[in-house]
């Protein structure tokens, strides 16, 4: 019996070689599509929904196969299964509307039409300087860098600024009492395009429930677009960075600077363009960098100098012991 198995397999391979090649090609393509979709939906609310739809399709296909093998009269079930597949397509189009929109946006982005990024190294230094001051004073901030996916629609809903990026301007925008401090800032082509912008919030299941609205907005925007979003926590002063729906927290100023350089500048430009020593020394001065404590990745915020703050804000800044 065992001697006939290799001969039978050889006969099947020789006889149905072309059919087997087509079947293997189809299975490879189906697996590639499923893997691509799962990778695209990974970490989003649509991942579980997609798994549920795939499970239902497998169950319906199994029932139909079982009925045909046993010659069972299940005409009604087969008829319902056809309508079920159509219903699944309609439900998927509605349920996956955010994911489909994000996927179409990324497909429509051309790699040859990247926006110019003038003096991005200096822009990043100004953002890092602003993050240092805001983190020390425990003032919340939300700053988004536009990359290939345009943020013009979101920027139109905010207050136009059209100004050069400076740490002083960013600190003024996010300072408590400012009409624009609760929303986000969009940095486009090296300039502050708009402030007071409402970013889309992340869906349930995409974030930790302990995160606040700023972190949820950062995750939501970075998930729907390819924007790089800098967050400063109002409660703790910790600095975070959201890219591709993934949030990295408890960054130091140097880590923030390096990640922004890696994400916003080509490698050759990053090597050729160096920050000005004066700006770098100012950003890394001891009285502006949050001091790290003994916990891994944590930061201890330092209270700002009251002499450098407006008189009406001195009482509102928590003092550290």
NORVENNOR-V651772 format. One record per backbone hydrogen bond with DSSP energy under -1.0 kcal/mol. CO is the residue of the C=O (numbers start at 1). NH is the residue of the N-H. If there is no record, write none. Layout:
<<CO | NH> <CO | NH>>
//
This chain:
<<4 | 8> <5 | 9> <6 | 10> <7 | 11> <8 | 12> <9 | 13> <10 | 14> <11 | 15> <12 | 16> <16 | 20> <17 | 21> <18 | 22> <19 | 23> <20 | 24> <21 | 25> <22 | 26> <23 | 27> <24 | 28> <25 | 29> <26 | 30> <27 | 31> <28 | 32> <29 | 33> <30 | 34> <31 | 35> <32 | 36> <33 | 37> <34 | 38> <35 | 39> <36 | 40> <37 | 41> <41 | 44> <44 | 47> <46 | 50> <47 | 51> <48 | 52> <49 | 53> <50 | 54> <51 | 55> <52 | 56> <53 | 57> <54 | 58> <55 | 59> <56 | 60> <57 | 61> <58 | 62> <59 | 63> <60 | 64> <61 | 65> <62 | 66> <63 | 67> <64 | 68> <65 | 69> <66 | 70> <67 | 72> <72 | 74> <74 | 78> <75 | 79> <76 | 80> <77 | 81> <78 | 82> <79 | 83> <80 | 84> <81 | 85> <82 | 86> <83 | 87> <84 | 88> <85 | 89> <86 | 90> <87 | 91> <88 | 92> <89 | 93> <90 | 94> <91 | 95> <92 | 96> <94 | 97> <96 | 100> <97 | 101> <98 | 102> <99 | 103> <100 | 104> <101 | 105> <102 | 106> <103 | 107> <104 | 108> <110 | 113> <119 | 123> <120 | 124> <121 | 125> <122 | 126> <123 | 127> <124 | 128> <125 | 129> <126 | 130> <127 | 131> <128 | 132> <129 | 133> <130 | 134> <131 | 135> <132 | 136> <133 | 137> <134 | 139> <141 | 232> <142 | 185> <143 | 230> <144 | 187> <145 | 228> <151 | 155> <152 | 156> <154 | 157> <155 | 158> <159 | 195> <163 | 192> <166 | 170> <167 | 171> <168 | 172> <169 | 173> <170 | 174> <175 | 178> <178 | 181> <184 | 197> <185 | 144> <186 | 193> <186 | 194> <187 | 146> <188 | 191> <191 | 188> <192 | 162> <192 | 163> <193 | 161> <194 | 186> <195 | 159> <197 | 184> <203 | 206> <208 | 211> <212 | 216> <213 | 217> <214 | 218> <215 | 219> <216 | 220> <217 | 221> <218 | 222> <219 | 223> <220 | 224> <221 | 225> <228 | 145> <229 | 242> <230 | 143> <231 | 240> <232 | 141> <233 | 237> <238 | 233> <239 | 251> <240 | 231> <241 | 248> <242 | 229> <243 | 246> <246 | 243> <248 | 241> <252 | 256> <253 | 257> <254 | 258> <255 | 259> <256 | 260> <257 | 261> <258 | 262> <259 | 263> <260 | 264> <261 | 265> <266 | 270> <267 | 271> <268 | 272> <269 | 273> <276 | 280> <277 | 281> <278 | 282> <279 | 283> <280 | 284> <285 | 288> <291 | 300> <295 | 298> <300 | 291> <305 | 308> <306 | 309> <310 | 313>>
//
